[in-house]
Amino acid sequence: MIDREGIPIKFDFHRHGYYLTEKVVDFPLLQISEGEVVSLFVAQRAMAQYRGTPFEQPLRLACEKLVEGLKGEFSVAWGDLDAAISFRNIETHPVDIVIFKDLSAAIRESREVAFDYRKLGATGFEKRRLRPYHLTCVNYQWYILGHDVIRNKERTFVLGRMQCLRVLNSTFSRPNGFSVDKFLKGSFGVFTGDKPVGVRIWFDAFAARLVKERIWHHSQEIIQRPNDEIELTLKLTSTVEIARWILSWGCHARALAPEELVESITNSLSGMKACTPTRLLLQSKNERRRGHPLTFANPTWLGCDAFSGLSIARRDACMHTCEVVEGRAMTYRFKQSSAHVWT
């Protein structure tokens, strides 16, 4: 400490220990590099997933204390870092702190809980009784994993859909072989099933580059196809979440297998078409090549992908007849009663 920190200490042979020979005002609590300080800042910025939980305040205070203890050691432009580093994600409904605390206590004490739960698609709440095993945050949404006593099966519940939670006196023993990693191994998020199935998805050249930049699932394999296209294969036990993911890619992706996934996406597209209030009347591809116009009825809502096949000049001419609609990202509405766009 004398050589590294310059602390004025001396050994006392009678007391068999060191003591300070003079008053020290700024005592260094820990050694940390500037790179580690920046990493600490990034970690603090990434704590959004704990917002609304009992972990939020202790984590924030811990980070602030560490940073406070380093004042004078480094000259870090925190304002510049704040402008350079940020995290953006979909905001979720704040978790009820009381429910979160009670579930945490029930897990630690291995006690059953009872609550009212409203699952997706249900019109009302239903009674549930659970042996809670684990709390997890997936895609900024908090879930509780456990054994549903009434249905006698492992289930996953969203904390934001629970109410009237009660911690019961009855206790249980958590299975020795339970592991959250094993429990969610075959899911694309949190939905799980019994038997793993092979999922195959085609992506065009545009989406292929984006898909290859990330690890979407531990089982993924990418097969290169002609024209820079790819085929993504995965092993999943549920296709619920992967179906929504494929739909989010629009015309850049297509499900190839299994058949139940292809059918699910086909039904979703049919439902979307049925919900469309107006029709976008497009001639066949061959007719467009011969110079036939694209006809749009009024009022027509048009996504940006509909313009992707137009030349730049003609696309600009088309845009002059449209207006951007607030609340609909990259969506346009024709101002005229009808419009003709030549391709």
C-alpha positions, 0 to 999 in steps of 0.5 A, a space after each residue: 500500500 505504501 508503494 502502490 497507493 502512497 498510504 502513510 502506514 507503519 508496522 507496530 511490532 507490539 500490536 503485530 499490525 499496521 497503523 496510519 501515521 497521519 490522517 488520510 482524506 481520500 482513501 482509495 476503496 478499490 482499484 479499477 481501470 477506466 475501461 471497467 468504469 465504462 463497463 459499469 456505466 453500460 451495465 447501469 444503462 442496461 438495467 431497464 429489465 429490472 424497472 419496477 422490481 425490487 432489484 431496481 433501487 438496490 442495483 441503481 444505488 450500488 452503481 452510484 456508490 461505485 461511481 461516487 467512490 471513484 471521483 478524482 481517480 478518473 476524468 470520464 465524460 459521463 455526458 458524452 458516454 450518455 450521448 454515445 451509449 443507450 439501450 432501446 427496447 419495447 416497454 412492458 407493463 410495470 411489474 407489481 412490486 408486491 407480487 414480485 416480492 411475494 413470488 420471490 419469497 415463495 420461491 426461497 421458502 418453497 411455498 405454494 401460491 394462489 392467484 387469479 390469472 387472465 391468459 391471452 384470449 380469455 375474457 376473464 380471470 381464472 383461479 390458479 395454484 402454483 409451486 413456483 420454481 424460478 423467476 426469469 426475464 425474457 425480452 424485458 418481460 417477467 415470467 414465473 416458472 413452476 408446477 401448476 397444481 391443478 393441471 399437474 404440469 409445468 407452466 409459465 405465467 406472465 407476472 403482469 397478468 396476475 392479480 390477488 396473489 396469496 402465498 400459502 402455508 403449504 410447502 413443496 420440494 423442488 425437483 432435483 433435476 429442475 433447470 431453467 436452461 433445460 426448461 426453456 431449451 426448446 423455446 424461442 422465448 418462453 413457450 415450450 412443448 413436449 417434443 422437439 421439431 425441426 423448423 426450416 425458414 427461408 430468407 431472401 438476400 436482404 434478410 439473410 445478412 441481418 439473420 446471420 449477424 445474430 445468434 437467435 437460438 442455440 440450435 440454429 444452423 444456417 445453410 447458404 443458398 443461391 443468390 445470397 439467400 439462406 435457410 435457417 434451421 432450428 430445433 424447437 418444442 413450440 412454434 408459437 413464437 417463431 411464427 410471429 417472428 417469421 411474420 415480422 420479416 414480411 415478404 423477406 422470409 417464408 416458413 418451409 417446415 414443419 407443416 403446422 408452422 406453415 399452416 399457422 402462418 397461412 392462417 395468420 395471413 388470411 386473417 390479416 387480409 380479412 381484417 384489411 378495410 380496403 383492397 390494394 388492387 395490383 395487376 399481375 407481375 406480367 401486366 406491370 412489366 407491360 406498363 399497366 398502372 397500379 390502381 389504389 382505391 380510396 382510402 388506401 393504406 400502403 406499407 413501405 414494401 409496396 413501393 420496393 418494386 418501383 423505380 426511384 423516379 416513379 416511386 417519388 412520383 407516387 410519394 407526391 400523392 401520399 401523406 405520412 400517417 402518424 402512428 403508422 410507421 412507414 405507412 402512407 395514405 393516398 390523398 386523392 380519391 384514386 391513384 395510378 402508379 406506373 411501374 
